[in-house]
């Protein structure tokens, strides 16, 4: 029997309490017979995994994704570049990575794939996401309908894809923000295949329906959302959590499909 695959979870939450890390750990734990994981607190404690891991999942997080000269920034980008170069120049085994929300925005800056800008208002709730034609043949996103639904909670966005940079780095644009015919805003980039081993989303694919519903039902959460977005938004979001074809389908598809693909590729390399 081969050793378990090693996975690093990069916690980008800077010590802020959140549901995302719980959800990521829960999904990874479904594969505990095949995967062992270790958590690295990147922003608060300055912890960073090395290249000895097989798979990396980098979480979302609060605050601006624009660079501010913090100590963790260079090591994070060095790791991203090291993984990218390792896969480019090593025949096997490859390293896999998934980047979520804040981490996705950082990677888009690093590879100059689009413009990172602050939104006019906070994006929060469960929203439709539309697939591009490339997504229909993708090993992850081909398993989702069009549109599919995802949890969003962000003040920032990546827009204006630079197609020349996409071509230069071999990236594929997989999903775009919901259509908003009533406003004249550009649609944000929602999912990218950065390479054959690296994917990322601007939404939260780890979010689970049961956990989100419980979180929304907290008095503190309800008061905050009603104050910022209104009662109608609150109750619409709450109602969407019980639809199995919405965020639960996304949670059961995106990261599990990613992990299953990684395991398949890693195991085939070991066996051969």
C-alpha positions in Angstrom: 0.0 0.0 0.0 1.3 3.4 -0.9 1.7 6.2 1.6 -1.1 8.6 2.0 -1.0 11.7 -0.2 0.1 14.9 1.7 -2.1 18.0 1.4 -1.3 21.5 2.8 -4.2 23.8 3.7 -3.2 27.4 3.6 -5.3 29.4 6.0 -5.5 32.9 4.6 -8.1 34.2 7.2 -5.6 36.2 9.3 -7.1 34.9 12.5 -10.7 35.9 11.6 -13.4 33.3 12.6 -15.0 31.8 9.5 -16.9 28.8 8.2 -14.6 28.2 5.2 -11.8 26.4 7.0 -14.2 24.1 8.7 -15.7 23.2 5.3 -12.4 22.7 3.6 -11.3 20.3 6.4 -14.6 18.4 6.2 -14.2 17.9 2.5 -10.6 16.8 2.7 -11.5 14.5 5.6 -13.8 12.5 3.3 -10.6 11.1 1.8 -8.8 10.4 5.1 -7.8 6.9 4.0 -5.9 8.4 1.1 -5.0 11.9 2.2 -3.3 13.4 5.3 -3.4 17.1 5.7 -1.6 19.9 7.6 -2.9 23.5 8.2 -0.6 26.5 7.8 -1.6 29.9 9.2 -0.1 32.1 6.5 -1.2 35.6 7.3 -1.3 35.7 11.1 1.6 33.3 12.0 3.6 33.5 8.8 3.5 29.8 8.3 4.2 28.4 4.8 4.4 24.9 3.5 7.4 23.7 1.4 7.3 21.8 -1.8 7.1 18.4 -0.1 3.3 18.3 -0.3 1.4 16.8 -3.2 -1.7 19.0 -3.0 -2.3 22.5 -1.8 -5.6 24.3 -1.0 -5.4 28.0 -0.3 -8.5 29.5 1.4 -10.3 32.7 1.1 -9.8 35.5 3.6 -10.8 39.0 4.7 -9.4 42.4 3.6 -7.9 43.8 0.5 -6.0 41.4 -1.9 -3.9 44.4 -3.1 -0.3 44.0 -2.0 0.7 46.0 1.1 4.3 44.7 1.7 3.3 42.3 4.5 5.9 39.6 5.4 3.8 36.7 4.2 3.3 38.0 0.7 6.6 37.1 -0.9 6.7 33.6 0.6 3.1 33.0 -0.7 4.0 34.1 -4.3 7.3 32.2 -4.1 5.3 29.1 -3.3 2.9 29.7 -6.2 5.7 30.3 -8.6 7.7 27.2 -7.3 4.7 25.0 -7.8 4.1 26.3 -11.3 7.8 25.9 -12.2 8.0 22.5 -10.6 5.2 21.2 -12.8 6.6 22.8 -15.9 10.1 21.4 -15.6 9.6 18.1 -13.7 8.3 15.1 -15.5 6.6 13.6 -12.4 5.1 13.7 -9.9 3.2 17.0 -10.3 2.0 19.3 -7.6 -1.7 20.3 -7.5 -3.3 23.5 -6.1 -6.7 25.0 -5.6 -7.1 28.8 -4.9 -10.2 30.2 -3.2 -11.5 33.8 -3.3 -8.7 35.9 -1.7 -6.1 33.5 -2.8 -7.6 33.4 -6.3 -7.4 37.2 -6.5 -3.8 37.1 -5.4 -2.9 34.6 -8.1 -4.7 36.6 -10.7 -2.5 39.6 -9.8 0.7 37.4 -9.8 0.0 36.2 -13.4 -1.5 39.5 -14.5 -4.7 37.8 -15.7 -7.1 40.7 -15.0 -7.7 43.9 -13.0 -8.3 43.5 -9.2 -10.6 46.2 -8.0 -12.9 47.0 -5.1 -16.6 46.5 -5.8 -19.1 49.3 -5.6 -20.9 47.3 -2.9 -20.3 44.0 -1.0 -21.3 40.9 -2.9 -23.0 38.5 -0.5 -25.4 35.6 -1.0 -26.0 32.6 -3.2 -25.7 33.6 -6.9 -25.7 31.9 -10.3 -22.4 31.5 -12.0 -22.1 30.9 -15.8 -19.8 28.5 -17.5 -17.7 29.3 -20.5 -17.3 26.9 -23.4 -14.0 25.7 -21.9 -15.7 24.6 -18.7 -17.7 21.9 -20.5 -14.5 19.9 -21.1 -12.9 20.7 -17.8 -12.3 17.8 -15.4 -13.9 19.7 -12.6 -16.5 22.1 -14.0 -17.9 19.7 -16.6 -19.8 18.1 -13.8 -21.8 21.2 -13.0 -24.9 22.6 -14.8 -25.0 26.0 -16.4 -25.6 28.1 -14.5 -24.5 26.6 -11.2 -24.9 28.3 -7.9 -22.2 29.4 -5.4 -21.7 31.3 -2.2 -20.1 34.7 -2.6 -18.8 37.0 0.2 -16.4 39.6 -1.1 -15.7 43.3 -1.4 -13.2 42.8 -4.2 -13.3 41.4 -7.7 -11.1 40.4 -10.7 -12.5 41.8 -13.9 -11.2 42.7 -17.5 -9.5 39.4 -18.3 -6.2 40.0 -20.2 -6.5 37.3 -22.9 -2.9 37.8 -24.0 -1.8 36.8 -20.5 -4.2 33.9 -20.4 -2.6 32.6 -23.6 1.0 33.3 -22.4 0.5 31.2 -19.2 -1.8 28.6 -20.8 -4.7 29.5 -18.6 -8.4 29.0 -19.3 -11.3 31.2 -18.3 -14.0 28.7 -16.9 -16.8 30.8 -15.4 -18.2 34.4 -15.2 -20.3 36.3 -12.8 -24.1 36.3 -13.1 -25.7 38.4 -15.8 -26.9 41.8 -14.5 -28.8 43.5 -17.3 -30.1 46.2 -15.0 -26.6 47.7 -14.2 -23.7 48.6 -16.4 -21.0 46.7 -14.6 -18.4 44.3 -16.0 -18.9 40.7 -15.0 -16.2 39.4 -12.7 -14.1 36.3 -13.5 -15.3 33.5 -11.3 -13.2 30.5 -12.2 -9.9 29.9 -13.9 -7.8 26.9 -14.8 -4.3 28.3 -14.3 -2.6 25.2 -15.6 -3.2 21.5 -15.9 -2.6 21.3 -12.1 -3.9 24.6 -10.7 -7.5 25.8 -10.5 -9.1 28.6 -8.6 -12.5 30.3 -8.0 -13.5 33.7 -6.8 -16.5 32.2 -5.0 -16.5 29.7 -2.1 -16.8 26.1 -3.4 -16.3 24.7 0.1 -19.5 26.3 1.5 -22.0 23.7 2.7 -25.8 24.2 2.9 -26.3 23.0 6.5 -23.5 25.1 7.9 -24.5 28.2 6.0 -28.1 27.8 7.1 -27.0 27.4 10.7 -24.8 30.5 10.4 -27.6 32.6 8.8 -30.0 31.6 11.6 -27.7 33.1 14.3 -29.3 36.3 15.6 -26.0 38.2 15.2 -25.7 37.1 11.5 -29.3 37.9 10.8 -29.1 41.4 12.2 -25.9 42.1 10.3 -27.3 41.0 6.9 -30.7 42.6 7.4 -29.0 45.9 8.3 -26.7 45.8 5.3 -28.8 44.1 2.7 -32.4 44.1 3.9 -34.9 41.5 5.0 -35.8 40.3 1.5 -32.1 39.5 0.8 -31.8 37.6 4.1 -34.8 35.4 3.6 -34.1 34.7 0.0 -30.6 33.6 0.9 -31.9 31.5 3.7 -34.4 29.8 1.5 -31.8 28.9 -1.1 -29.8 26.9 1.4 -32.3 24.1 1.4 -32.3 23.6 -2.4 -30.1 20.5 -3.1 -29.4 21.7 -6.6 -27.7 24.9 -5.5 -24.8 25.3 -3.2 -24.8 21.7 -1.9 -24.4 20.5 -5.5 -21.4 22.9 -5.9 -19.9 21.8 -2.6 -20.2 18.2 -3.5 -18.7 18.7 -6.9 -15.9 21.3 -7.1 -13.3 20.4 -4.5 -14.2 16.7 -4.4 -13.7 16.5 -8.2 -10.4 18.4 -7.8 -9.2 15.9 -5.1 -10.4 12.9 -7.0 -8.5 14.1 -10.1 -5.4 14.7 -8.0 -5.5 11.3 -6.5 -6.1 9.6 -9.8 -3.1 11.4 -11.3 -0.8 10.9 -8.3 -1.7 7.2 -8.0 -1.2 6.6 -11.7 2.3 8.1 -11.5 3.2 5.9 -8.5 1.9 2.7 -10.1 3.6 3.4 -13.5 
